[in-house]
Amino acid sequence: MKNLKSLMFGLVALVMVFGLVFTVSAFKTKVPVVYAYTSNSSLEADIKDISNWEVADPQSPACSDGSLVCRYEFEGDMGDFQDFLELPSTTASTINNNAIALKN
């Protein structure tokens, strides 16, 4: 009988721990990342090409004023950002209009 009670207690504790881990991970928010556009091309195909983007270095010089995306803030890692760029609804105009910094 003691073994059954201790087994039940252990199982209940284990279920509670898994529930807590699941709950915490389910509400984990993504941290915004700033991505830098490394090309000077204004072609949509180039803006949507992940190879023209990198995580922005906070120590890099500021962007100059202009109309081409320089930095873009996105909640997700590089893979998530690539998925975003590949969406049909993501356009060069959308990216340029929502950029946090522009360049010439």
Disulfide bonds with the S-S distance in Angstrom:
Cys63-Cys70 1.86
